[in-house]
Amino acid sequence: MDLKDQAINGVLWNSVGKFSAMGIEFVVGIILARLLTPKEFGLIGTIMVVIALSEIFINSGFSQALVRKQDCTQKDFSTAFFFNMAVGILFFVILLLTSGPISKFFNNHELKPLIQVLGIGLIISSLTLIQRVRLAKEINFKLQTKISIIASFLSGAIAISMAFSGFGVWSLIAKTLSNQGLDSIMLWYWNRWKPDFIFSIESFKILFGFGSKLLISGLFGTLLANINYIIIGKYFTPQDLGYFTRAELFRNLPSQNVSSIVSEVGYPVLAKVQDNRPLMKEVFRKMLVNTFFIIAILMAGMASTAEAMIMTLLGEQWMPSVVLLQMLCIIGIMVPLNTMNVNILNVVGRSDLYLKLQFFTQLMVIPNIFIGVFLGIKALIVGMMFIALAGYVIFNHESNKILNYPIREQLHDVLPSLILALSMASVVFPLGYFSFFNPIITLTIQVLVGVIFVVGWGEILGLKEYNFFKAILLEKIKYKV
């Protein structure tokens, strides 16, 4: 199988896995949102900030360092495994000791036991990093797909059962831990890799030399990326944070997951051709325009159907999330542009430059904190839009030096997709004003009109991105038949 086929196969399997798991998570989330309250989702949102920061240390940038390293040995894998495991245990202990002060910071005593229990997930995560790295290096996402679907289904069933039984926020804790635990067990059972009892100082220095820059950048970036949760959790109510987390979850389902799929597959693919810059640019360009096409359509569609979608899926108690979701979708359109330009720096080994630019870009979050505190959550999101745009400009300035692919050329390539997405939204959005329809009927009409619009104009205009996905879909259907 050549590199192109490996990439397409990897994207397809990763897409199946993420979107199947995403579909399960989506359905489970809808059921839980009707059984639980915005306050309970706000509590778990506050905790996940702390967990996200801890997991950055567990990774330590080793996963990307290992994927990029062409000649990884068992010594490299074993060294990274034992280091990650030690860090996972260390941060679990730190969370146990600091759960009290963290709860006091957020003025919520309910957080302490939740943080202590959810911290177990750090140890579980540390045990599976190398398993995922080995599969990523092989561009083998078929096994991960099977595992993610099973884990998502079983953990969702556990959470729903507990929510029905009145466990409240603990059902969300159980969902997270059971998903991580099942995922880990199956990765170890089916992947069959085992570490040797080796810890090489030499391997550690090489891997950490590259990964340490990503660690610092990741820690700083994760802190500032989640600063919104911290600000809302500190200065607003848990209900407000619940509305924000639900809106962000809906936005992230297509935006972050599609970008994540392309990034996870694209990183090892681009790493294989890093010595051939013209080929690297062409591979990057195809990934960028095709990813942007999908995300722009999904984000515009989600923003234009937000009210009917929230009413249908979550219920009236979640209506304050509608406006927040529509605003966040604007940021979601920029996600692939940011993610892929950032990825290039790591592919060519410039994690030092990545760190400097990430630090400079994320400094813009600081004034936005004050905007959010004094002007509210909507103003906070507007600031996030400007930060995302500025980040794209800054990172493209450096990625352009590597690929000779400037902003002007990138925007020219994605403009047809953007125009199609915005045109579709302008037709779909007004249909939401037909309030005499049941929200389910309104949503159905909006989705059908949106699909017909995109397919119709995609055929008429003969968009390359549309034809690319159409060809893949027809090929898979033909193969199945």
C-alpha positions in Angstrom: 0.0 0.0 0.0 1.5 3.3 -1.1 1.6 6.5 1.0 -1.6 8.0 -0.6 -3.6 4.8 0.1 -2.2 4.6 3.6 -3.3 8.1 4.3 -6.8 7.7 2.8 -7.2 4.3 4.6 -6.0 5.9 7.8 -8.4 8.8 7.5 -11.3 6.6 6.7 -10.7 4.2 9.6 -10.0 7.1 12.0 -13.1 8.8 10.8 -15.2 5.7 11.3 -13.8 5.3 14.8 -14.1 8.9 15.9 -17.5 9.5 14.3 -18.9 6.2 15.5 -17.7 7.0 19.0 -18.8 10.6 18.6 -22.3 9.4 17.6 -22.5 7.2 20.6 -21.2 10.0 22.8 -23.7 12.3 21.2 -26.7 10.1 21.9 -25.4 9.3 25.5 -24.9 13.1 26.0 -28.4 13.9 24.9 -29.9 11.3 27.3 -27.7 12.4 30.2 -28.6 16.1 29.5 -32.2 15.2 30.0 -31.6 13.2 33.1 -29.1 15.6 34.7 -28.9 19.4 35.2 -26.7 22.2 33.7 -25.1 22.5 37.2 -23.9 18.9 37.1 -22.4 19.3 33.7 -20.8 22.6 35.0 -19.2 20.7 37.9 -17.6 18.1 35.6 -16.5 20.9 33.2 -14.6 22.6 36.0 -12.8 19.4 37.0 -11.8 18.6 33.4 -9.6 21.7 33.3 -7.4 20.2 36.1 -7.3 16.8 34.5 -6.4 18.2 31.1 -3.4 20.1 32.6 -2.2 16.9 34.3 -2.5 14.8 31.2 -0.1 17.2 29.4 2.6 16.2 31.8 1.9 12.5 31.2 2.3 12.9 27.5 5.4 15.1 27.9 5.5 15.4 24.1 6.8 11.9 23.9 4.0 10.7 21.6 4.9 13.2 18.9 8.6 12.6 19.4 8.2 8.8 19.0 5.9 9.2 15.9 8.4 11.5 14.3 11.5 9.4 15.1 12.1 7.1 12.1 14.1 4.4 13.9 12.3 3.8 17.2 13.6 0.8 19.2 12.1 -1.2 22.0 14.4 0.7 24.3 12.8 4.0 23.2 9.3 2.7 23.7 10.1 1.1 27.1 11.8 4.2 28.4 8.8 6.4 27.4 6.4 3.9 28.9 8.0 3.8 32.4 8.5 7.6 32.4 4.8 8.2 31.5 3.6 5.7 34.1 5.7 7.3 36.9 4.4 10.8 35.9 0.8 9.5 35.9 1.2 8.1 39.4 2.9 11.3 40.6 0.1 13.6 39.3 -2.6 11.3 40.8 -1.0 11.8 44.2 -0.7 15.6 43.6 -4.4 15.7 42.8 -5.3 13.9 46.0 -3.3 16.4 48.0 -4.5 19.5 46.2 -8.2 18.7 45.7 -9.1 20.7 48.8 -7.4 23.9 47.7 -8.8 23.5 44.2 -12.3 23.2 45.6 -11.8 26.3 47.7 -10.6 28.3 44.7 -13.8 27.6 42.9 -15.8 28.1 46.1 -17.4 24.7 45.7 -16.9 21.9 48.3 -18.6 19.3 46.0 -15.5 19.3 43.7 -13.1 17.7 46.2 -14.2 14.0 46.1 -14.9 14.3 42.3 -11.4 15.5 41.6 -9.9 12.7 43.8 -11.8 9.9 42.0 -11.4 11.3 38.5 -7.7 11.5 39.1 -7.5 7.7 38.7 -7.8 8.3 35.0 -4.4 9.8 34.9 -2.8 6.5 35.8 -4.9 4.7 33.2 -4.0 7.2 30.5 -0.3 6.8 31.2 -0.5 3.1 30.5 -1.9 3.4 27.0 0.2 6.1 25.4 2.8 3.8 23.8 0.1 1.5 22.5 -1.4 4.4 20.6 1.9 5.6 19.3 2.8 2.3 17.8 -0.5 2.1 16.0 -0.1 5.7 14.8 3.4 5.0 13.4 1.9 2.2 11.4 -1.0 4.5 10.3 -3.2 1.6 11.6 -6.4 3.1 13.0 -8.6 0.1 12.4 -7.9 -1.5 15.8 -8.3 1.9 17.6 -11.6 2.3 15.8 -12.9 -1.0 17.1 -11.8 -0.3 20.6 -13.2 3.3 20.8 -16.6 2.1 19.6 -16.8 -0.6 22.2 -15.5 1.6 25.0 -17.9 4.4 24.1 -20.9 2.2 24.0 -20.2 0.3 27.3 -19.2 3.4 29.2 -22.3 5.3 27.9 -24.5 2.4 29.1 -22.9 2.5 32.5 -23.4 6.3 32.8 -27.1 6.2 31.7 -27.8 3.4 34.2 -26.3 5.4 37.0 -28.1 8.6 36.0 -31.4 6.8 36.0 -30.6 5.4 39.5 -30.1 8.9 40.8 -26.2 9.1 41.0 -26.2 12.6 39.5 -22.8 14.0 38.6 -21.1 10.6 39.6 -22.6 9.1 36.5 -20.4 11.5 34.5 -17.4 10.5 36.5 -18.1 6.8 36.0 -18.5 7.4 32.3 -15.1 9.0 31.9 -13.2 6.4 34.0 -15.0 3.3 32.5 -14.3 4.6 29.0 -10.5 5.0 29.9 -10.4 1.7 31.6 -12.1 -0.3 28.9 -10.0 1.4 26.3 -6.8 0.5 28.1 -7.7 -3.1 28.6 -8.6 -3.6 25.0 -5.5 -1.9 23.7 -3.3 -4.1 25.8 -5.2 -7.2 24.9 -5.2 -6.7 21.1 -2.1 -4.7 20.5 0.2 -7.2 22.2 3.1 -4.9 22.8 4.8 -5.2 26.2 7.7 -3.1 27.6 11.1 -4.5 28.5 12.4 -3.5 32.0 14.7 -0.9 30.5 15.1 2.8 31.2 17.7 4.4 28.9 19.0 7.8 29.8 20.2 8.2 26.3 16.7 7.5 24.8 15.1 9.8 27.4 17.4 12.7 26.5 16.7 12.3 22.8 12.9 12.0 23.2 12.7 14.7 25.9 14.9 17.0 24.0 12.2 17.2 21.3 9.2 16.6 23.6 10.1 19.0 26.4 9.4 22.0 24.2 6.0 20.5 23.3 5.4 19.8 27.0 5.9 23.4 27.9 3.9 24.6 25.0 1.2 22.1 25.6 1.0 23.0 29.3 0.8 26.7 28.5 -1.6 26.2 25.6 -3.9 23.9 27.5 -4.0 26.2 30.5 -4.9 29.2 28.3 -7.2 27.1 26.1 -9.1 26.1 29.2 -8.9 29.4 30.9 -12.5 30.1 29.8 -13.6 27.2 32.0 -11.6 28.5 34.9 -13.0 32.0 34.5 -16.6 30.9 34.1 -16.3 28.4 36.9 -14.8 31.0 39.2 -16.8 34.1 38.4 -20.1 32.7 37.2 -22.4 29.9 38.3 -22.0 26.2 37.6 -25.2 26.5 35.4 -23.5 29.1 33.2 -20.5 26.8 32.8 -22.9 24.0 32.0 -24.4 26.0 29.2 -21.0 26.9 27.8 -19.7 23.3 28.0 -22.8 22.0 26.2 -22.4 24.6 23.4 -18.7 23.8 23.1 -19.3 20.1 23.1 -21.7 20.5 20.1 -19.2 22.7 18.3 -16.3 20.3 19.0 -18.1 17.2 17.7 -17.5 18.1 14.1 -14.8 20.8 14.3 -12.3 19.3 16.8 -13.0 15.7 15.8 -12.5 16.2 12.0 -9.3 18.3 12.6 -8.1 15.7 15.1 -8.6 12.9 12.6 -6.6 14.7 9.9 -4.0 15.7 12.4 -3.5 12.2 13.8 -3.2 10.7 10.3 -1.5 13.6 8.7 1.3 13.9 11.2 2.9 10.5 10.4 2.1 10.9 6.7 3.7 14.3 6.5 6.6 13.1 8.6 7.3 10.4 5.9 7.7 13.0 3.2 9.4 15.8 5.2 12.5 15.6 3.1 10.5 16.4 -0.1 9.1 19.8 0.3 7.1 20.1 -3.0 5.4 16.8 -2.2 4.9 17.8 1.4 3.2 21.0 0.3 0.9 19.1 -2.1 -0.1 16.6 0.6 -0.7 19.4 3.1 -2.8 21.4 0.6 -5.1 18.5 -0.2 -5.5 17.8 3.5 -6.3 21.4 4.3 -8.9 22.1 1.6 -10.7 18.8 2.1 -10.8 19.2 5.8 -12.0 22.8 5.6 -14.8 21.8 3.2 -16.2 19.3 5.7 -15.8 21.6 8.7 -17.2 24.7 7.0 -20.3 22.9 5.9 -20.9 21.3 9.3 -20.2 24.5 11.3 -22.4 26.7 9.1 -25.1 24.0 9.2 -24.9 23.7 13.0 -25.0 27.5 13.6 -28.1 27.8 11.3 -30.0 25.0 13.0 -28.8 25.6 16.6 -32.2 26.6 18.1 -34.2 23.7 16.7 -31.3 21.3 17.5 -31.0 22.3 21.1 -34.8 22.2 21.6 -35.1 18.8 20.0 -32.1 17.1 21.5 -31.6 18.7 25.0 -34.9 20.4 25.9 -35.9 23.9 26.8 -33.7 24.0 30.0 -30.6 24.3 27.7 -31.9 27.2 25.5 -29.2 29.6 26.8 -26.7 27.5 25.0 -28.1 28.4 21.6 -26.4 31.8 21.1 -23.2 30.5 22.6 -23.1 27.6 20.1 -23.7 29.9 17.2 -20.8 32.1 18.2 -18.5 29.2 18.8 -19.2 27.8 15.4 -17.5 30.8 13.9 -14.3 29.8 15.8 -14.9 26.2 14.7 -14.5 27.1 11.0 -11.0 28.4 11.8 -9.9 25.2 13.6 -8.5 23.3 10.6 -6.5 26.4 9.4 -4.9 26.7 12.8 -4.3 23.1 13.6 -2.7 22.1 10.3 -0.4 25.1 10.1 0.8 24.4 13.7 1.3 20.8 12.8 3.9 21.6 10.1 6.3 23.0 12.6 6.3 19.8 14.7 6.6 17.6 11.6 9.9 19.3 10.6 11.2 19.2 14.2 10.8 22.9 15.0 9.2 22.3 18.4 11.3 25.2 19.7 9.7 27.6 17.3 6.3 26.1 18.0 6.8 26.8 21.7 7.8 30.5 21.1 4.9 31.2 18.8 2.4 29.4 21.0 3.6 31.4 24.0 3.3 34.7 22.1 -0.1 33.8 20.6 -1.6 32.6 23.9 -0.6 35.8 25.7 -3.5 37.4 23.9 -5.8 35.3 26.1 -4.8 37.3 29.2 -6.7 40.6 28.2 -9.6 38.4 27.1 -9.9 37.1 30.7 -10.7 40.6 31.9 -13.1 41.1 29.0 -15.0 37.9 30.1 -15.0 38.8 33.8 -16.4 42.3 33.3 -18.5 42.0 30.1 -19.7 38.4 30.3 -19.5 35.1 28.4 -20.5 36.4 25.0 -17.8 39.0 25.0 -15.4 36.3 26.0 -16.3 34.3 22.9 -15.9 37.4 20.7 -12.4 37.7 22.1 -11.7 34.0 21.3 -12.6 34.7 17.7 -9.9 37.4 17.3 -7.4 35.2 19.1 -8.0 32.3 16.7 -7.7 34.6 13.7 -4.4 36.1 15.0 -3.1 32.7 15.8 -3.7 31.6 12.2 -1.8 34.6 10.8 1.2 34.1 13.1 1.6 30.3 12.6 1.1 30.6 8.8 3.9 33.2 8.7 6.3 30.4 9.8 4.7 27.5 8.0 4.9 29.5 4.8 8.7 29.5 5.2 8.6 25.7 5.1 6.0 25.0 2.5 5.9 28.3 0.5 2.1 28.2 1.1 1.1 31.7 2.3 -2.3 32.9 3.7 -3.3 34.4 0.4 -2.9 31.1 -1.4 -4.6 29.1 1.4 -7.6 31.4 1.6 -7.9 31.2 -2.2 -8.0 27.4 -2.0 -10.7 27.3 0.7 -12.8 30.2 -0.5 -15.2 28.1 -2.7 -16.0 25.9 0.4 -16.6 28.9 2.6 -18.9 30.6 0.0 -20.9 27.3 -0.3 -21.2 26.9 3.4 -22.3 30.5 4.1 -24.8 30.4 1.2 -26.3 27.2 2.6 -26.6 28.7 6.0 -28.3 31.8 4.6 -31.0 29.5 3.2 -31.3 27.2 6.1 -31.3 29.7 9.0 -34.6 31.5 8.1 -36.4 28.2 8.1 -36.0 28.2 11.9 -38.5 31.1 12.2 -41.4 28.8 11.2 -42.2 28.4 14.9 -45.6 26.8 14.2 -43.8 23.6 13.4 -42.6 21.2 16.1 -38.9 21.7 16.7 -38.2 18.1 15.4 -40.0 18.9 12.1 -38.2 22.3 11.8 -34.8 20.6 12.4 -35.6 17.9 9.9 -36.6 20.4 7.2 -33.5 22.5 7.9 -31.2 19.5 7.6 -32.8 18.2 4.4 -32.7 21.6 2.7 -29.1 22.0 3.8 -28.0 18.6 2.3 -29.9 19.2 -0.9 -28.4 22.7 -1.3 -24.8 21.4 -0.8 -25.2 18.4 -3.0 -27.0 20.4 -5.7 -24.5 23.2 -5.9 -21.6 20.8 -5.5 -22.8 19.0 -8.6 -23.5 22.1 -10.5 -20.2 23.8 -9.7 -18.2 20.6 -9.8 -16.2 21.5 -6.7 -13.0 19.4 -6.4 -13.5 19.0 -2.6 -17.1 17.8 -3.1 -16.1 15.4 -5.9 -13.3 14.0 -3.7 -15.6 12.9 -0.9 -18.3 11.8 -3.4 -15.7 9.6 -5.1 -14.7 8.0 -1.8 -18.3 7.5 -0.8 -19.3 5.9 -4.1 -16.2 3.7 -4.0 -17.0 2.4 -0.5 -20.6 1.8 -1.4 -19.6 -0.1 -4.6 -17.1 -2.1 -2.5 -19.8 -3.0 0.0 -22.3 -4.0 -2.7 
